[in-house]
Amino acid sequence: MPVVHDPEGRSRTIASTVDRAETMIEQSRGLMFRRSIPEDYALVFPFDGVGRRFIHMLFVRFPLDVIWLADETVQRASTLRPWRSVGYAKADTVLELPAGAADGVETGDTVVVDG
C-alpha cells in the first residue's frame, strides 16, 4: 500500500511501508515513544469525514513531515519538530512521514494512499 505524490501527473512514491492508525487508541498513540521510523514509512490516520485534525509532537523523538488530505488533495504539509510542535488543518486523512519525505508536496497537490 504505497503513498504516492502525484503533482500534475508526475507520480513519485513517498512511502512504501505503510501502517494505518484506525482505532482511537492507535490514533491517540501515533508515533509516540518510538525511537525511529524507516525512511520509506508512513502512518496513515483515516477519518470518516473532513474535520479539523490536530497533530501534536509530545513524546515523539524525531521530526516528522505531516500531510493533511481532504479527498486526496493536500490541505497542508508541514515539518513538525519533536516534543514541541503542533499542527492542524481540515482533513479526512492525515499522514505522518519521516522529515524530508514530503519535500515538494504543496497545498493543492494530490497524494494517494493505495489500498
N, CA, C and O of each residue as an XYZ file, in Angstrom:
460
protein
N       0.839     -1.168      0.000
C       0.000      0.000      0.000
C       0.896      1.247      0.000
O       1.146      1.805      1.068
N       1.374      1.692     -1.135
C       2.240      2.869     -1.163
C       1.464      4.180     -1.028
O       0.255      4.246     -1.249
N       2.206      5.207     -0.659
C       1.685      6.574     -0.654
C       2.359      7.276     -1.822
O       3.586      7.323     -1.904
N       1.545      7.827     -2.732
C       2.063      8.401     -3.969
C       1.703      9.876     -4.057
O       0.540     10.251     -3.911
N       2.711     10.708     -4.297
C       2.532     12.144     -4.554
C       2.417     12.287     -6.061
O       3.300     11.849     -6.798
N       1.333     12.897     -6.522
C       1.058     12.957     -7.960
C       0.755     14.382     -8.406
O      -0.382     14.684     -8.771
N       1.765     15.273     -8.382
C       1.510     16.634     -8.863
C       1.511     16.674    -10.386
O       2.519     16.368    -11.023
N       0.404     17.042    -10.950
C       0.289     17.223    -12.406
C       0.743     16.002    -13.187
O       1.412     16.134    -14.211
N       0.381     14.803    -12.708
C       0.651     13.575    -13.445
C       2.065     13.040    -13.344
O       2.402     12.087    -14.047
N       2.904     13.615    -12.496
C       4.282     13.126    -12.309
C       4.353     12.386    -10.979
O       4.717     12.970     -9.959
N       4.011     11.123    -10.990
C       3.917     10.340     -9.754
C       5.280     10.028     -9.166
O       6.241      9.749     -9.884
N       5.344     10.082     -7.816
C       6.522      9.594     -7.098
C       6.039      8.994     -5.786
O       5.181      9.559     -5.107
N       6.594      7.858     -5.444
C       6.256      7.179     -4.199
C       6.992      7.861     -3.057
O       8.215      7.993     -3.094
N       6.243      8.297     -2.033
C       6.881      8.930     -0.877
C       6.930      7.989      0.326
O       7.610      8.280      1.311
N       6.219      6.867      0.256
C       6.300      5.843      1.306
C       5.835      4.515      0.724
O       4.800      4.442      0.061
N       6.609      3.471      0.978
C       6.203      2.152      0.510
C       5.834      1.213      1.658
O       5.170      0.199      1.442
N       6.258      1.544      2.869
C       5.863      0.807      4.067
C       4.839      1.654      4.805
O       5.163      2.724      5.318
N       3.604      1.174      4.858
C       2.509      1.993      5.382
C       1.730      1.220      6.442
O       1.337      0.072      6.235
N       1.517      1.875      7.579
C       0.630      1.362      8.615
C      -0.562      2.296      8.726
O      -0.475      3.478      8.393
N      -1.682      1.748      9.199
C      -2.890      2.547      9.378
C      -3.240      2.614     10.864
O      -3.257      1.593     11.552
N      -3.513      3.806     11.347
C      -3.984      4.019     12.718
C      -5.494      4.226     12.630
O      -5.964      5.338     12.390
N      -6.244      3.148     12.825
C      -7.687      3.213     12.599
C      -8.497      3.328     13.883
O      -9.563      3.943     13.878
N      -8.018      2.753     14.981
C      -8.775      2.828     16.226
C      -8.408      4.107     16.976
O      -7.387      4.734     16.692
N      -9.243      4.482     17.925
C      -8.980      5.679     18.717
C      -7.653      5.549     19.475
O      -6.902      6.517     19.595
N      -7.377      4.357     19.977
C      -6.117      4.143     20.704
C      -4.923      4.279     19.763
O      -3.943      4.939     20.107
N      -4.989      3.666     18.583
C      -3.900      3.783     17.608
C      -3.696      5.233     17.177
O      -2.561      5.686     17.036
N      -4.787      5.955     16.970
C      -4.685      7.354     16.555
C      -4.153      8.227     17.681
O      -3.405      9.172     17.431
N      -4.530      7.924     18.914
C      -4.039      8.711     20.052
C      -2.540      8.507     20.256
O      -1.825      9.446     20.605
N      -2.071      7.297     20.043
C      -0.654      6.999     20.243
C       0.198      7.485     19.083
O       1.287      8.017     19.301
N      -0.272      7.314     17.855
C       0.506      7.747     16.698
C       1.910      7.182     16.727
O       2.089      5.971     16.856
N       2.908      8.042     16.607
C       4.304      7.619     16.610
C       5.013      7.933     17.928
O       6.242      7.914     17.996
N       4.235      8.222     18.972
C       4.834      8.497     20.274
C       5.627      7.285     20.757
O       5.260      6.138     20.502
N       6.713      7.566     21.454
C       7.549      6.577     22.132
C       8.433      5.741     21.208
O       9.253      4.967     21.701
N       8.299      5.866     19.911
C       9.191      5.124     19.014
C      10.541      5.826     18.960
O      10.628      7.045     19.107
N      11.579      5.048     18.748
C      12.933      5.621     18.652
C      13.212      6.151     17.251
O      13.964      7.112     17.090
N      12.610      5.529     16.234
C      12.817      5.948     14.850
C      11.775      5.265     13.967
O      11.020      4.404     14.419
N      11.756      5.668     12.708
C      10.932      5.001     11.699
C      11.765      4.899     10.419
O      12.672      5.705     10.211
N      11.468      3.918      9.559
C      12.219      3.786      8.311
C      11.998      4.992      7.387
O      10.989      5.690      7.495
N      12.937      5.223      6.493
C      12.848      6.360      5.569
C      11.654      6.276      4.631
O      11.143      7.311      4.202
N      11.196      5.073      4.303
C      10.088      4.913      3.356
C       8.768      4.611      4.058
O       7.906      3.944      3.486
N       8.596      5.092      5.292
C       7.458      4.747      6.154
C       6.420      5.873      6.191
O       6.754      7.055      6.105
N       5.153      5.469      6.322
C       4.067      6.418      6.584
C       3.084      5.791      7.556
O       2.789      4.598      7.480
N       2.583      6.605      8.468
C       1.470      6.211      9.319
C       0.269      7.009      8.845
O       0.294      8.240      8.833
N      -0.790      6.298      8.452
C      -1.984      6.914      7.881
C      -3.085      6.926      8.930
O      -3.382      5.902      9.545
N      -3.692      8.102      9.132
C      -4.829      8.274     10.028
C      -6.071      8.530      9.168
O      -6.285      9.664      8.739
N      -6.892      7.513      8.903
C      -8.117      7.728      8.140
C      -9.266      8.145      9.062
O      -9.410      7.609     10.161
N     -10.066      9.084      8.620
C     -11.226      9.542      9.388
C     -12.481      9.411      8.524
O     -12.394      9.309      7.300
N     -13.641      9.416      9.170
C     -14.904      9.219      8.456
C     -15.317     10.408      7.602
O     -16.078     10.241      6.650
N     -14.842     11.582      7.914
C     -15.196     12.763      7.133
C     -14.192     13.871      7.375
O     -13.275     13.737      8.186
N     -14.376     14.950      6.668
C     -13.479     16.102      6.812
C     -13.801     16.829      8.108
O     -14.960     17.135      8.387
N     -12.787     17.098      8.885
C     -12.912     17.847     10.132
C     -11.552     18.398     10.507
O     -10.550     18.074      9.870
N     -11.510     19.222     11.530
C     -10.233     19.773     11.990
C      -9.456     18.661     12.694
O      -9.932     18.081     13.669
N      -8.266     18.374     12.193
C      -7.431     17.286     12.700
C      -6.135     17.855     13.273
O      -5.354     18.488     12.562
N      -5.916     17.621     14.566
C      -4.744     18.120     15.279
C      -3.687     17.019     15.372
O      -4.011     15.849     15.574
N      -2.435     17.404     15.223
C      -1.305     16.510     15.450
C      -0.380     17.212     16.441
O      -0.014     18.372     16.250
N      -0.008     16.497     17.502
C       0.962     17.043     18.457
C       2.208     16.170     18.424
O       2.163     15.021     17.985
N       3.303     16.719     18.887
C       4.578     16.012     18.856
C       5.076     15.633     20.260
O       6.244     15.284     20.430
N       4.205     15.702     21.243
C       4.574     15.305     22.596
C       4.960     13.824     22.597
O       4.204     12.990     22.096
N       6.121     13.490     23.149
C       6.666     12.135     23.222
C       7.079     11.565     21.864
O       7.309     10.361     21.747
N       7.176     12.411     20.841
C       7.731     11.986     19.551
C       9.176     12.472     19.522
O       9.438     13.661     19.704
N      10.111     11.558     19.293
C      11.537     11.838     19.473
C      12.252     12.343     18.224
O      13.446     12.634     18.291
N      11.576     12.455     17.100
C      12.226     12.824     15.844
C      11.267     13.698     15.040
O      10.054     13.605     15.226
N      11.785     14.543     14.151
C      10.909     15.399     13.354
C      10.095     14.571     12.362
O      10.530     13.514     11.905
N       8.918     15.071     12.047
C       8.021     14.414     11.092
C       7.531     15.401     10.047
O       7.360     16.587     10.328
N       7.308     14.900      8.839
C       6.512     15.621      7.854
C       5.077     15.132      8.030
O       4.822     13.929      8.088
N       4.162     16.063      8.115
C       2.752     15.722      8.273
C       1.983     16.324      7.102
O       2.162     17.492      6.758
N       1.124     15.506      6.498
C       0.295     15.941      5.369
C      -1.161     15.731      5.742
O      -1.560     14.637      6.140
N      -1.958     16.797      5.609
C      -3.397     16.727      5.833
C      -4.071     16.685      4.472
O      -3.818     17.539      3.623
N      -4.937     15.681      4.261
C      -5.619     15.497      2.976
C      -7.131     15.587      3.142
O      -7.681     15.165      4.160
N      -7.787     16.137      2.141
C      -9.245     16.064      2.021
C      -9.522     15.585      0.603
O      -9.208     16.281     -0.363
N     -10.108     14.399      0.474
C     -10.353     13.786     -0.835
C      -9.093     13.738     -1.680
O      -9.122     14.078     -2.863
N      -7.976     13.315     -1.072
C      -6.677     13.131     -1.711
C      -6.008     14.439     -2.146
O      -4.988     14.410     -2.833
N      -6.569     15.574     -1.756
C      -5.974     16.871     -2.062
C      -5.298     17.416     -0.815
O      -5.900     17.455      0.258
N      -4.050     17.837     -0.956
C      -3.273     18.338      0.178
C      -3.859     19.666      0.660
O      -3.968     20.631     -0.097
N      -4.233     19.684      1.938
C      -4.734     20.898      2.572
C      -3.604     21.653      3.263
O      -3.616     22.881      3.353
N      -2.609     20.873      3.757
C      -1.457     21.452      4.429
C      -0.365     20.385      4.486
O      -0.659     19.198      4.623
N       0.885     20.810      4.383
C       2.036     19.930      4.582
C       3.044     20.707      5.425
O       3.420     21.825      5.074
N       3.479     20.118      6.531
C       4.382     20.807      7.457
C       5.392     19.828      8.033
O       5.118     18.635      8.165
N       6.557     20.347      8.371
C       7.530     19.590      9.145
C       7.369     20.016     10.597
O       7.481     21.197     10.924
N       7.108     19.047     11.460
C       6.908     19.321     12.883
C       8.125     18.848     13.664
O       8.676     17.780     13.394
N       8.534     19.649     14.629
C       9.706     19.350     15.448
C       9.327     18.455     16.630
O       8.210     18.526     17.142
N      10.274     17.613     17.054
C       9.971     16.719     18.183
C       9.660     17.479     19.461
O      10.236     18.531     19.739
N       8.739     16.923     20.226
C       8.358     17.354     21.565
C       7.568     18.651     21.642
O       6.841     18.834     22.617
N       7.661     19.565     20.679
C       7.053     20.870     20.927
C       6.170     21.419     19.816
O       5.595     22.495     19.977
N       6.047     20.732     18.717
C       5.237     21.268     17.622
C       3.796     20.774     17.701
O       3.500     19.718     18.260
N       2.922     21.576     17.123
C       1.507     21.234     16.965
C       1.102     21.722     15.580
O       1.537     22.784     15.134
N       0.273     20.945     14.908
C      -0.238     21.362     13.613
C      -1.674     20.914     13.455
O      -2.108     19.947     14.080
N      -2.410     21.627     12.615
C      -3.789     21.219     12.358
C      -4.251     21.764     11.021
O      -3.723     22.753     10.513
N      -5.242     21.101     10.467
C      -5.913     21.528      9.240
C      -7.179     20.683      9.113
O      -7.327     19.669      9.794
N      -8.074     21.102      8.251
C      -9.263     20.297      7.962
C      -8.857     19.178      7.009
O      -8.233     19.419      5.976
N      -9.225     17.943      7.375
C      -8.797     16.786      6.591
C      -9.669     15.577      6.880
O     -10.330     15.503      7.916
N      -9.660     14.623      5.942
C     -10.264     13.319      6.192
C      -9.197     12.228      6.319
O      -9.502     11.088      6.667
N      -7.937     12.593      6.031
C      -6.798     11.694      6.182
C      -5.583     12.519      6.586
O      -5.356     13.608      6.060
N      -4.806     11.989      7.524
C      -3.553     12.636      7.922
C      -2.442     11.603      7.761
O      -2.612     10.437      8.115
N      -1.312     12.039      7.228
C      -0.145     11.183      7.040
C       1.007     11.699      7.882
O       1.281     12.899      7.892
N       1.683     10.806      8.588
C       2.921     11.136      9.291
C       4.048     10.385      8.600
O       3.979      9.171      8.408
N       5.099     11.132      8.224
C       6.230     10.589      7.472
C       7.527     11.087      8.080
O       7.518     12.069      8.823
N       8.658     10.426      7.779
C       9.932     10.953      8.248
C      10.174     12.353      7.672
O       9.762     12.650      6.551
N      10.837     13.196      8.440
C      11.151     14.545      7.955
C      11.906     14.452      6.634
O      12.850     13.675      6.495
N      11.476     15.252      5.677
C      12.088     15.276      4.352
C      11.341     14.458      3.323
O      11.506     14.684      2.125
N      10.520     13.510      3.759
C       9.794     12.659      2.816
C       8.773     13.434      1.999
O       8.463     13.056      0.869
N       8.253     14.507      2.559
C       7.227     15.283      1.872
C       7.800     16.531      1.200
O       7.052     17.441      0.844
N       9.118     16.577      1.026
C       9.704     17.718      0.307
C       9.058     17.832     -1.064
O       8.963     16.844     -1.791
N       8.620     19.007     -1.415
C       7.976     19.242     -2.704
C       6.474     19.054     -2.694
O       5.816     19.379     -3.683
N       5.907     18.542     -1.613
C       4.454     18.394     -1.509
C       3.875     19.736     -1.076
O       4.278     20.298     -0.058
N       2.931     20.239     -1.855
C       2.370     21.560     -1.592
C       0.847     21.507     -1.544
O       0.223     20.589     -2.076
N       0.268     22.507     -0.896
C      -1.181     22.628     -0.840
C      -1.749     22.587     -2.268
O      -1.258     23.265     -3.170
N      -2.792     21.775     -2.442
C      -3.426     21.626     -3.744
C      -2.947     20.428     -4.530
O      -3.615     20.006     -5.474
N      -1.788     19.858     -4.162
C      -1.287     18.651     -4.829
C      -2.180     17.459     -4.491
O      -2.994     17.511     -3.569
N      -2.010     16.398     -5.250
C      -2.711     15.138     -4.993
C      -1.751     14.153     -4.347
O      -0.634     13.958     -4.828
N      -2.185     13.534     -3.259
C      -1.455     12.451     -2.615
C      -2.438     11.301     -2.422
O      -3.504     11.477     -1.833
N      -2.072     10.128     -2.920
C      -2.955      8.971     -2.904
C      -2.363      7.889     -2.014
O      -1.184      7.552     -2.125
N      -3.196      7.351     -1.128
C      -2.832      6.188     -0.328
C      -3.502      4.990     -0.986
O      -4.718      4.827     -0.891
N      -2.717      4.157     -1.650
C      -3.272      2.985     -2.342
C      -3.620      1.907     -1.322
O      -2.874      1.652     -0.377
N      -4.764      1.289     -1.539
C      -5.140      0.160     -0.685
C      -6.105      0.489      0.387
O      -6.488     -0.387      1.162
